[in-house]
Amino acid sequence: IMSDVVVKLRDHGPILISGDFVIEDGQGEPIDLAGKTNIALCRCGSTKNSPFCDGTHKDCGFIAENRAK
């Protein structure tokens, strides 16, 4: 399956999204990505820049390894 958007789950890190996409907030409003086509979304919940990753996962002990089954 080919897609214009790729989502990658980094081991012990963020969700990487690349391509032509829209991110919406909890009310369905688009978040301004300033034209970026590559972003990292936080999975650890400790970022100071939600919903984006700021690298805090490295210091808070976040552990996650997701594998295709």
N, C-alpha and C positions, 0 to 999 in steps of 0.2 A: 504494500500500500504506500503510495507516494503522497506526501503532504507538504504544503508550503510552510507549515509550522512544525517545529521539533521541540519536544519537551523531554528533558533529561533529568533524572533523579541522581544527584551526586552522592556518592557514599559519604555519610557523616556531614553532609553539606546541603546547599540550597537546591531548589528546582530551577534549572536553566531553561529559558524559553527563547527560541530564535525563530525569526520569520516575520510575517505580516499578521499581527494579532492585536486584539483589544483586551485590556484588563478593566473590569468594572468593579466598583466598590459595592458595599452591601445594599445600596439603594439603586443599583443598576446604572450609576453614573460612570462614564469612562474616566479612568485615571490618566492624567497627562503624562505621557512617556517621552515627551520632547523629541519625538521622531526616532527613538531608539528601537532597534529591531532585535536586540539581544538584552535580556534582563535576567536577574537572579532573584527569585522569590524565597523569603525566609521559610524554613521548616522548623527551626528550633524554638521559635516563639520569643527569643530574647533580643531581637534586633531593635535598635533605636530608630529605625527608618522604615517601619512597617508600611507596606507589605514586602519591602525589598530587603535583601540580605546585606548586612554590613560586616560580615565576618565574625560575628559574636559566637557562632557555633563552635569555633575553634577553642574558645575559652570556657564555655558553659558545659562541656562534656556531652554534647549532642551526639547520639549514636543511631545510625539508620543505614541499613544496606537492603535495598529493594532489588529483587531479581525477578525477571520474567519467568513464568512457570510453564 
